[in-house]
């Protein structure tokens, strides 16, 4: 079916070249020469049916179903590249069990009896669609348009294959049928349909268009520039055409001078092929004055070289006569390609397949070796009904060393090449191999794109802009699944890839970045001696403990002075020692939590502070009771003394120690890694075990402080030149204020700052007791010793 399409003339030459090679090979077929007849059906079914009947009729005398000549026996028929031509041939020739080999587009044959005698010089079509799907996904071309021919092949593609593309993640902006290509009638309607499709493609946001057609479908593409000028619609750059292997670059004569920009960058699947040795030399020797048996060469020559062959003496002086010196290699590759195309390569292999099948059949027939040449021909005619069995099972290495064989369904077992069409202003068309697809290749090599720089420069074909990291997709109502909106990830979740369906939660030991596009490992956090906060708190604790130790030394050195004796010397010593230990308690809170430090932290603090506050309770009660005991006949005198103070301190110590013991036995504190309190840190802390017990201990200290404050407040106005109840009242007011503020502050802070808050409360409350209770006494002892006398203390205040 060559007609006006000049590129398909190479198919004829590949056929002739293969027959020529086989006949020149004396080892291929013994005493048998291959001949051939070439029919042009001109895209019409009636001529195809006629040619099919002529093949099984007497040569030169067309009588259907009657053949009397022995020579010129048809052993196989090669049809294509049009699918309808193959279908029409199969309808007739399958009746006669005559094998057919098709190239190009495969027909939809529903009759098993017809399918049995048809072999396709093409791999299983499903392999090609699987490869195209992988190619689309590789470059993220998931929003595409589809153009197909409205015939059996096209409808089968739309119904059976496009749903698989959807399942694979491809969406379609449009699926449009291509109008039938006419050359004589219906041209006006055809052009109107082309204009409609052109506008649809140009206005589509899809950058990739999947073109499913036949060999002549590229003629439609080449019409786009003309439609653009006709309709005054500029061509938008950036469209990538995906072309199936059944198609090939073709054009009609009036398109030879048109530019090829519309095809630049197209990606085409093609049956794997290699250059055949000697084929280019064979093409270069073609000459219309030498190849007189070639019925097509003169028409071809006139079309591509725009010359003529005079048929009479009157035309001898025609200005542009074909000289025969024209060179095919001088033509642009868009007009005629000197390199063998994939379809020509299929034809070349099909002829060799027939020859090898004949060789196998004749080799198995022993009688043919001893018969005369005439007897061999008669025997061969009788055995031809078996020939298709040999053709089905044929397997051989062709002249370039590639294995040629068919599967059980009659499909060629070969892979695909992925070709990039590159065009140039001089109308040159180059086919650049950029990848392969072969299901029989080793795992990992089935699909490969070895040169895709040109693809990376192509626009991404998406329904909308991809969702960036830190966002997730959400479906648009009423739109295909490839169309979506992008929403920021919810708080605490991330997406570290483009176009994620949903954001995900970071692992416990990671936290989301500010942009929510990655998970960052959390750092382990605790209040250490190496950081500024820990250093400052440790220095303050040691400073206060040192000051307390100095105050204690001063009190010991001046233990016999009136002011120390007057304020219960033993309670003062006990209070100073407990304050000294309480200032050292923060050192247990600083540093990496260990099991021993976690056990001692709160219990040590609770016991020491209970002793300190119990001393304050004892002091305040002693002051009040001392003044009450001075009244005549008061029995309270019996309670005043060291025994009361000792009883109060020991009782409070015993109660607090008992609470701490219960805490340690039932739910002891332990080192723990808190991964949730802080978003960017893992807090290494001491888990209190029982929060209730912690607040019980704290509550007991608070109870003692309130008792001390209340008693001291009641005795603040008792007459005395140095009434300690006033200072106890102030110190307990400060103490209670610190620890009442501590509870909400402790609850609202997290991590190491929670520990720092407790340390601050310990230091602040201890410092308050130290300054308000002991600094006035130290001042009198060291600065105003004249006030440290019994007379001065007994003096009533003014």
C-alpha positions in Angstrom: 0.0 0.0 0.0 2.6 2.6 -1.1 0.7 5.0 -3.3 1.7 8.7 -2.7 3.7 8.1 0.5 7.3 8.2 -0.8 8.9 7.0 2.4 7.4 3.5 2.1 9.3 2.9 -1.2 12.1 1.8 1.1 9.8 -1.1 2.3 9.7 -2.4 -1.3 13.5 -2.1 -1.7 14.1 -3.9 1.6 11.8 -6.7 0.3 13.7 -6.9 -3.0 17.1 -6.8 -1.3 16.2 -9.7 1.0 15.0 -11.8 -1.9 18.2 -10.9 -3.8 20.4 -12.0 -0.9 18.6 -15.3 -0.4 18.7 -16.3 -4.1 22.4 -15.5 -4.2 23.0 -17.8 -1.2 23.4 -21.3 -2.6 23.2 -22.9 0.8 19.9 -21.3 1.8 17.4 -23.1 -0.7 18.4 -26.1 -2.8 17.3 -25.7 -6.4 14.6 -23.2 -5.3 14.5 -19.5 -6.2 12.3 -17.0 -4.5 10.2 -14.8 -6.7 7.7 -12.1 -5.8 4.8 -10.1 -6.9 4.1 -6.6 -5.4 0.5 -5.2 -5.4 -0.5 -1.7 -4.6 -4.0 -1.6 -3.0 -4.1 2.3 -2.9 -5.9 2.2 0.5 -9.0 0.5 -1.0 -10.5 -2.7 0.1 -11.7 -3.8 -3.3 -8.2 -3.8 -4.8 -6.9 -5.6 -1.8 -9.5 -8.4 -2.2 -8.7 -8.5 -5.9 -5.0 -8.9 -5.3 -5.6 -11.6 -2.7 -7.7 -13.7 -5.2 -5.1 -13.2 -8.0 -2.5 -14.7 -5.7 -4.4 -18.0 -5.7 -5.4 -17.9 -9.3 -3.7 -18.7 -12.6 -1.3 -15.9 -13.5 -2.6 -13.8 -16.3 -6.0 -15.5 -16.3 -8.1 -14.4 -13.4 -10.5 -17.2 -12.6 -11.3 -17.3 -8.9 -10.5 -20.6 -7.1 -8.8 -22.0 -10.2 -5.0 -22.3 -10.5 -3.3 -24.5 -13.2 0.3 -23.2 -13.4 3.0 -25.0 -11.5 5.6 -22.2 -11.5 5.1 -19.0 -9.5 3.5 -20.8 -6.5 2.7 -18.5 -3.7 4.0 -19.8 -0.4 3.4 -16.8 1.8 2.1 -13.2 1.6 3.6 -10.2 3.3 1.0 -7.4 3.9 0.9 -4.0 5.5 1.6 -1.5 6.8 -2.1 -0.7 7.0 -4.2 -2.8 9.3 -7.1 -3.0 7.0 -5.0 -4.3 4.2 -3.9 -7.1 6.4 -7.5 -7.9 7.5 -8.7 -8.0 3.9 -5.8 -10.3 2.9 -6.5 -12.6 5.9 -10.2 -12.9 5.0 -9.4 -14.5 1.6 -6.0 -16.2 2.1 -6.9 -18.1 5.3 -9.4 -20.1 3.3 -6.6 -21.5 1.3 -4.4 -22.0 4.4 -1.9 -19.6 2.9 0.4 -18.1 5.6 0.4 -14.3 5.9 3.0 -12.1 7.6 1.9 -8.6 8.5 4.0 -5.6 9.4 3.0 -2.2 10.6 -0.4 -2.2 12.2 -2.0 -5.5 13.2 -5.6 -6.1 12.2 -8.3 -7.1 14.7 -9.0 -10.7 13.6 -11.8 -12.3 15.6 -12.0 -15.5 13.5 -9.6 -18.1 15.0 -9.4 -19.8 11.6 -8.1 -16.6 10.1 -5.8 -15.9 13.1 -4.2 -19.3 12.8 -2.5 -18.4 9.4 -1.5 -14.8 10.4 1.8 -13.9 11.9 2.8 -10.4 12.9 6.3 -9.1 12.5 5.7 -7.2 15.7 6.0 -8.0 19.4 3.0 -8.5 21.6 1.2 -5.1 21.6 0.7 -5.2 25.3 4.5 -5.0 25.8 4.6 -1.7 23.9 1.8 -0.2 25.9 3.5 -1.3 29.2 6.7 0.4 28.0 4.9 3.6 27.1 3.3 3.7 30.5 6.7 3.3 32.2 8.1 6.1 30.0 5.3 8.5 31.0 5.7 7.7 34.7 9.5 8.1 34.4 9.2 11.7 33.3 6.1 12.4 35.4 4.0 13.0 32.3 0.7 12.0 34.0 -1.6 14.6 32.4 -1.8 13.8 28.7 -4.0 14.0 25.7 -4.8 11.0 23.5 -5.4 11.0 19.7 -6.4 7.7 18.0 -7.8 6.5 14.7 -11.4 5.6 14.9 -11.1 2.0 13.7 -11.0 -1.5 15.2 -7.5 -1.0 16.4 -8.1 2.4 17.9 -11.3 1.3 19.7 -9.6 -1.7 21.1 -6.8 0.5 22.4 -9.2 2.9 24.0 -11.3 0.2 25.6 -8.6 -2.2 26.7 -5.4 -0.3 27.2 -6.3 3.2 28.4 -8.0 1.9 31.6 -4.6 0.3 32.4 -3.0 3.7 32.0 -5.5 5.1 34.5 -4.7 2.3 36.9 -1.0 3.2 36.5 -1.6 6.8 37.5 -2.1 8.5 34.1 -5.0 11.0 33.6 -6.3 12.2 30.3 -7.2 15.8 29.4 -8.8 14.6 26.2 -9.3 11.4 24.2 -10.2 12.3 20.7 -10.7 10.3 17.5 -8.6 11.2 14.5 -10.6 11.7 11.3 -10.0 9.2 8.5 -7.3 10.2 6.0 -8.7 10.8 2.6 -6.8 11.5 -0.6 -9.6 12.0 -3.1 -13.0 12.6 -1.6 -14.2 14.1 1.7 -11.1 16.3 2.0 -13.2 19.3 3.2 -14.8 17.4 6.1 -11.4 15.9 6.9 -9.7 19.3 7.2 -12.6 20.6 9.4 -12.0 17.7 11.7 -8.3 18.5 11.7 -8.9 22.1 12.7 -11.1 21.0 15.5 -8.5 18.6 16.9 -5.7 21.2 16.4 -7.5 23.7 18.5 -8.2 21.1 21.1 -4.5 20.1 21.3 -3.2 23.7 21.3 -5.5 24.9 24.0 -4.9 21.9 26.2 -2.7 22.4 29.3 -1.3 18.9 28.7 2.3 19.0 27.3 2.3 15.4 26.1 0.0 13.9 23.4 -0.1 10.2 22.9 -0.7 9.5 19.2 -2.1 6.1 18.4 -2.3 5.6 14.7 -0.9 3.9 11.6 2.1 4.6 9.4 0.4 7.5 7.5 -0.8 9.3 10.7 2.2 11.6 10.8 0.8 13.2 7.6 -1.8 14.6 10.0 0.9 16.1 12.3 2.6 17.8 9.4 -0.7 19.7 8.6 -0.5 21.6 11.9 1.7 24.5 10.7 -0.6 25.0 7.7 -3.7 24.9 10.0 -2.0 27.4 12.3 -1.6 29.9 9.4 -5.0 29.2 8.0 -6.8 29.8 11.4 -4.3 32.4 12.6 -3.7 30.4 15.8 0.0 30.3 16.8 1.6 27.0 17.5 2.5 26.6 21.2 5.9 25.2 21.7 6.6 22.4 24.2 4.2 19.7 23.0 5.8 16.3 23.2 4.4 13.6 20.9 4.5 9.9 22.0 4.3 7.8 18.9 3.7 4.0 18.8 5.9 1.6 16.8 3.2 0.9 14.2 3.7 4.5 13.0 6.7 5.9 11.0 7.6 9.2 9.6 5.6 9.7 6.3 4.5 12.5 4.1 2.8 13.2 0.8 4.7 14.9 -2.0 3.2 18.4 -1.4 4.5 18.3 2.2 8.2 17.7 1.2 9.1 21.4 1.5 7.3 21.9 4.8 9.3 22.4 8.0 9.4 19.7 10.6 9.4 21.7 13.8 6.1 20.2 14.9 7.8 16.8 15.2 11.0 17.9 17.0 11.4 16.2 20.3 8.9 13.5 19.6 9.4 10.1 21.3 8.6 7.1 19.2 8.7 3.4 20.0 10.1 1.3 17.2 10.8 -2.3 16.7 14.4 -3.0 17.5 16.5 -2.8 14.3 20.0 -2.7 13.1 21.7 -1.6 9.9 21.8 -4.3 7.4 25.2 -4.7 5.7 25.0 -3.8 2.0 21.6 -2.2 2.1 22.8 1.4 1.7 25.0 0.4 -1.2 22.0 -1.3 -2.8 20.0 1.9 -2.4 22.7 4.0 -3.9 22.8 1.9 -7.1 19.1 2.5 -7.8 18.6 4.0 -11.2 15.3 4.4 -13.1 17.0 3.7 -16.4 18.6 0.5 -15.2 15.9 -1.0 -12.9 13.4 -1.5 -15.7 11.6 -4.3 -13.8 10.8 -1.9 -11.0 7.3 -0.7 -11.6 7.5 1.9 -8.9 10.9 3.6 -9.4 9.9 6.1 -12.1 6.8 7.4 -10.2 9.0 7.6 -7.1 11.8 9.4 -8.9 9.4 11.9 -10.4 7.9 12.7 -7.0 11.1 13.2 -5.0 13.3 14.8 -7.7 10.5 16.8 -9.3 11.5 15.7 -12.8 9.8 13.7 -15.6 10.4 10.9 -18.0 9.4 11.8 -21.5 7.1 9.3 -23.2 7.3 10.8 -26.8 9.7 12.7 -29.0 7.8 15.9 -28.4 8.7 15.7 -24.7 12.4 15.1 -25.3 13.3 18.8 -24.8 11.3 19.0 -21.5 13.2 21.4 -19.3 13.4 19.1 -16.2 14.0 15.6 -17.5 15.1 12.9 -15.1 18.7 12.0 -15.9 19.1 9.0 -13.7 22.1 10.6 -12.1 20.1 11.9 -9.2 21.4 10.6 -5.9 19.1 9.3 -3.2 21.7 10.1 -0.5 21.4 13.8 -1.4 17.8 13.9 -0.4 16.7 15.1 3.1 16.0 12.2 5.4 12.5 13.4 5.8 12.0 12.6 2.1 14.0 9.4 1.9 16.1 7.8 4.6 19.1 5.8 3.5 19.2 4.0 6.9 16.9 1.0 7.1 13.8 1.9 9.1 12.2 -0.5 11.6 9.4 -1.4 9.2 11.8 -2.1 6.4 13.8 -4.2 8.9 10.7 -6.2 9.7 10.1 -6.8 6.0 13.7 -7.9 5.6 13.3 -10.4 8.4 9.9 -11.6 7.2 11.4 -12.6 3.8 14.2 -14.5 5.6 11.6 -16.1 7.9 9.8 -17.5 4.8 13.2 -18.7 3.4 14.2 -20.5 6.6 10.8 -22.1 6.9 11.1 -23.4 3.3 14.6 -24.6 4.1 13.3 -26.5 7.1 10.4 -28.1 5.2 12.5 -29.2 2.2 15.3 -30.5 4.4 12.8 -32.8 6.2 11.4 -34.2 3.0 13.9 -36.8 1.9 12.1 -37.4 -1.4 12.9 -33.9 -2.6 16.6 -34.7 -2.5 16.3 -37.5 -5.1 13.6 -36.2 -7.4 14.2 -34.3 -10.6 13.7 -30.5 -10.5 10.2 -30.8 -12.0 9.3 -33.5 -9.5 10.5 -31.3 -6.6 8.2 -28.5 -7.7 5.2 -30.8 -7.9 6.0 -32.3 -4.5 6.5 -28.8 -3.1 3.1 -27.7 -4.3 1.5 -30.7 -2.6 3.2 -30.0 0.7 2.5 -26.2 0.9 -0.6 -26.7 3.0 1.9 -27.8 5.8 4.1 -24.8 5.3 2.5 -22.5 7.9 3.5 -25.1 10.6 7.1 -24.6 9.7 6.7 -20.8 9.5 5.2 -20.7 13.0 8.2 -22.5 14.5 10.9 -20.8 12.5 13.8 -19.6 14.5 17.1 -18.3 13.1 19.8 -15.7 13.3 19.6 -13.0 10.6 22.5 -11.6 8.7 23.3 -9.1 11.5 23.3 -11.9 14.1 20.0 -11.2 15.8 17.6 -14.0 16.8 14.3 -14.0 15.0 11.5 -16.2 16.3 7.8 -16.1 17.0 5.8 -16.8 20.2 2.8 -19.2 20.4 0.5 -16.4 19.3 2.5 -15.6 16.1 4.0 -12.4 17.5 7.7 -11.6 16.9 9.9 -12.1 19.9 11.9 -8.9 19.9 12.2 -5.7 22.0 11.6 -2.0 21.3 13.9 0.9 20.8 12.9 4.3 22.2 13.6 6.9 19.5 13.9 10.7 19.8 13.0 12.4 16.6 15.3 15.4 16.0 14.6 17.8 13.2 16.8 20.5 11.5 15.9 23.5 9.4 17.3 21.8 6.3 14.4 19.3 6.5 16.7 16.6 7.9 15.1 14.1 10.3 17.4 12.2 12.7 16.3 9.3 14.8 18.3 9.2 18.0 18.1 6.1 20.1 17.6 7.1 23.8 16.4 3.8 25.4 15.1 0.3 25.1 12.2 -1.8 26.3 12.5 -5.6 26.2 10.5 -7.9 28.5 12.9 -10.7 27.7 15.9 -8.8 29.0 17.5 -9.6 32.3 15.7 -8.2 35.4 16.7 -4.6 35.8 17.4 -4.1 32.1 13.8 -4.5 30.8 13.3 -0.7 30.7 16.2 1.7 30.3 16.6 5.2 29.2 20.3 5.8 28.6 20.1 9.3 27.2 17.3 11.4 28.5 18.8 14.9 28.7 16.4 15.9 25.9 13.5 14.6 28.0 14.6 16.5 31.0 14.4 19.7 29.0 10.8 18.9 28.0 8.0 20.5 30.1 6.4 18.5 32.9 2.9 17.4 31.9 0.7 17.8 35.0 -2.8 18.9 35.6 -1.5 21.5 38.0 1.7 22.5 39.7 3.1 19.7 41.8 2.8 19.9 45.6 6.0 21.0 47.2 7.6 19.5 50.2 5.7 20.3 53.3 2.4 20.0 51.5 0.0 17.1 50.7 -2.5 16.5 47.9 -6.2 16.8 48.3 -8.7 15.8 45.6 -10.5 18.4 43.6 -14.2 17.7 43.4 -15.4 16.9 39.9 -11.8 16.6 38.5 -9.7 13.5 37.6 -7.5 12.1 40.3 -4.4 13.7 38.7 -5.9 17.1 39.5 -5.6 18.2 43.1 -5.0 21.1 45.5 -2.0 21.4 47.8 -2.6 21.8 51.6 0.2 22.6 54.1 0.9 19.6 56.4 -0.9 19.7 59.8 1.1 20.7 62.8 3.6 18.0 63.8 3.5 16.2 60.4 5.8 16.5 57.4 6.1 15.5 53.7 9.7 15.1 52.4 8.8 14.4 48.8 6.9 16.2 46.0 3.3 15.3 45.5 2.8 13.1 48.5 -0.7 11.8 49.1 -0.6 12.6 52.8 1.7 14.0 55.4 3.2 11.6 57.9 4.2 11.7 61.6 7.9 11.9 62.4 9.3 9.1 64.5 9.4 9.8 68.2 13.1 10.6 68.2 12.6 13.2 65.3 10.7 16.4 65.0 9.4 18.3 61.9 11.5 21.1 60.4 10.1 24.6 60.3 9.1 24.1 56.7 7.7 20.7 57.6 9.6 19.1 54.7 11.9 16.8 56.7 12.3 15.1 60.1 15.2 16.3 62.1 16.7 14.1 64.9 15.9 15.4 68.3 18.8 16.3 70.6 18.9 14.8 74.1 18.4 17.6 76.6 19.1 17.9 80.3 20.4 20.5 82.6 24.1 19.9 82.5 27.1 21.5 84.3 28.5 22.5 80.9 25.7 24.9 79.8 25.5 28.5 81.1 22.2 28.0 83.1 23.6 24.9 84.9 26.9 26.7 85.7 25.1 29.8 87.1 22.8 27.7 89.2 25.6 25.6 90.5 27.7 28.7 91.4 24.8 30.3 93.1 24.1 27.1 95.1 27.8 26.9 96.2 27.9 30.6 97.0 24.8 30.4 99.3 26.1 27.2 100.9 29.4 28.9 101.5 27.7 31.9 103.1 25.6 29.6 105.2 28.7 27.8 106.4 30.3 31.2 107.3 27.2 32.2 109.2 27.3 28.9 111.0 30.9 29.5 112.0 30.1 32.9 113.2 27.3 31.5 115.4 29.6 28.8 116.8 32.3 31.3 117.6 29.7 33.6 119.3 27.6 30.8 120.8 27.8 32.3 124.3 26.6 35.7 123.3 23.2 36.8 124.5 21.6 37.2 121.0 22.4 33.7 120.0 21.3 32.2 123.4 18.1 34.4 123.3 17.0 32.9 120.0 17.4 29.2 120.8 20.9 28.4 119.9 20.3 24.7 119.1 17.4 25.5 116.7 19.6 28.0 115.0 22.4 25.5 114.5 19.9 22.9 113.2 18.3 25.5 110.8 21.8 26.6 109.5 22.8 23.0 108.9 19.6 22.2 107.1 19.9 25.4 105.0 23.5 24.5 104.2 22.3 21.1 102.9 19.4 22.6 101.1 21.7 24.9 99.1 23.7 21.8 98.1 20.5 19.9 97.0 20.5 21.6 93.6 23.7 19.9 92.7 21.7 16.6 92.6 19.3 18.2 90.0 22.1 19.3 87.7 23.8 16.8 85.4 22.7 13.7 83.5 20.0 12.0 85.5 21.1 8.7 87.0 19.2 6.1 89.0 20.8 7.2 92.3 20.4 10.9 91.7 16.7 10.4 90.7 16.1 8.5 94.0 17.8 11.1 96.1 16.7 14.3 94.4 13.2 14.9 95.7 13.4 12.9 98.8 16.6 14.7 100.0 15.0 18.0 99.2 11.8 17.1 101.0 13.5 15.8 104.2 16.0 18.7 104.5 13.3 21.4 103.8 10.9 19.8 106.3 13.7 19.9 108.9 14.4 23.6 108.1 10.7 24.6 108.2 10.1 22.5 111.3 12.9 24.5 113.0 11.0 27.7 111.9 7.8 26.3 113.4 9.7 25.5 116.6 11.2 28.9 116.7 7.9 30.7 116.3 6.1 28.5 118.9 9.0 29.0 121.3 8.8 32.8 120.9 5.0 32.9 121.5 5.0 30.4 124.3 7.9 32.2 126.0 5.9 35.4 126.3 2.8 33.5 127.4 4.8 31.7 130.1 5.8 35.0 131.7 2.2 35.5 133.0 1.7 34.7 136.6 0.3 31.2 137.2 0.7 30.1 133.6 1.1 26.4 133.1 2.6 26.9 129.6 6.0 27.3 131.3 6.2 23.5 131.3 6.1 23.4 127.5 8.8 26.0 127.0 12.3 24.6 126.5 14.4 22.3 124.4 12.1 19.4 124.7 9.3 21.1 122.7 11.7 22.2 120.0 13.2 18.7 119.7 9.8 17.1 119.7 8.6 19.3 116.8 11.7 18.8 114.7 11.9 15.1 115.2 8.1 14.7 114.6 8.2 16.6 111.3 11.4 14.7 110.3 9.7 11.4 111.0 6.5 12.2 109.1 8.4 13.4 106.0 10.8 10.5 106.1 7.9 8.1 106.3 6.2 9.7 103.3 9.5 9.5 101.3 9.9 5.9 102.3 6.4 5.0 101.1 7.2 6.9 97.9 10.4 5.0 97.2 8.8 1.6 98.0 5.6 2.0 95.9 6.7 4.2 93.0 10.2 5.3 93.1 11.6 8.0 90.7 13.7 6.7 87.8 15.6 8.1 84.8 13.3 8.6 81.8 13.4 9.9 78.2 10.5 12.2 77.5 10.1 12.5 73.7 6.8 14.4 73.6 7.0 17.4 75.9 9.3 19.4 73.7 9.0 19.3 69.9 12.7 19.5 69.1 14.3 17.8 72.1 14.2 14.5 73.9 14.3 15.4 77.6 16.4 13.1 79.8 14.7 13.6 83.1 13.8 11.9 86.4 10.3 10.5 86.2 8.8 11.2 89.6 7.1 7.8 89.5 4.2 9.1 91.6 3.3 12.8 91.1 0.8 12.5 94.0 3.6 11.6 96.4 5.8 14.4 95.2 3.0 16.9 95.9 2.3 15.3 99.2 5.9 15.9 100.3 5.7 19.5 98.9 2.3 19.9 100.6 3.7 18.8 104.0 6.4 21.4 103.7 3.8 24.0 102.8 1.7 23.0 105.8 4.6 23.6 108.1 5.4 26.9 106.5 1.8 28.1 106.9 1.8 27.0 110.6 5.0 28.8 111.2 3.7 31.9 109.4 0.5 31.9 111.3 2.2 31.5 114.7 4.9 34.1 114.0 2.3 36.5 112.6 0.3 36.3 115.9 3.5 37.0 117.9 5.0 39.7 115.8 3.9 42.5 118.2 5.1 40.9 121.4 7.3 43.4 123.4 11.0 42.8 122.9 13.9 44.7 121.7 14.7 41.9 119.2 11.5 40.0 118.5 12.5 37.2 116.1 8.8 36.6 115.3 8.8 39.5 112.9 11.6 38.1 110.9 10.0 34.6 110.9 6.8 36.2 109.6 8.6 37.9 106.7 10.7 34.8 105.9 7.7 32.5 105.9 5.7 35.0 103.8 8.6 34.9 101.2 8.9 31.1 101.5 5.2 30.6 100.9 5.1 33.1 98.0 8.0 31.3 96.3 6.5 27.8 96.6 2.9 28.9 95.8 4.3 30.5 92.6 6.4 27.4 92.0 3.4 25.0 91.4 1.9 26.7 88.3 5.3 27.6 87.0 6.5 24.0 87.4 3.4 22.8 85.5 3.8 25.2 82.6 7.5 24.6 81.9 9.0 21.6 80.2 12.4 19.9 80.0 15.4 21.2 81.7 13.7 24.5 82.5 11.3 22.6 84.8 14.3 21.4 86.8 15.8 24.9 86.7 12.5 26.3 88.1 12.7 23.9 91.1 16.3 24.7 91.7 15.5 28.4 91.6 12.6 27.9 94.1 15.0 25.9 96.5 17.6 28.6 96.3 15.2 31.5 96.6 13.3 30.1 99.6 16.5 29.1 101.3 18.1 32.4 100.7 15.0 34.1 102.1 15.3 32.2 105.3 19.1 32.8 105.5 18.9 36.5 104.9 15.8 37.4 107.0 16.5 35.1 110.0 20.3 35.3 110.3 21.6 38.4 108.6 20.2 40.7 111.3 21.9 38.6 114.0 25.2 38.6 112.1 24.9 42.3 111.6 24.6 42.8 115.4 27.3 40.3 116.2 29.9 41.6 113.7 28.9 45.2 113.1 27.1 46.3 116.3 28.5 44.2 119.1 27.4 46.8 121.6 23.8 45.7 121.0 24.8 42.1 121.8 24.3 42.4 125.6 21.7 41.1 128.1 20.7 44.7 129.1 20.1 45.7 125.5 18.0 42.6 124.8 16.0 43.0 128.1 15.3 46.7 127.2 11.8 47.3 126.2 11.4 48.8 122.8 10.3 52.5 122.8 
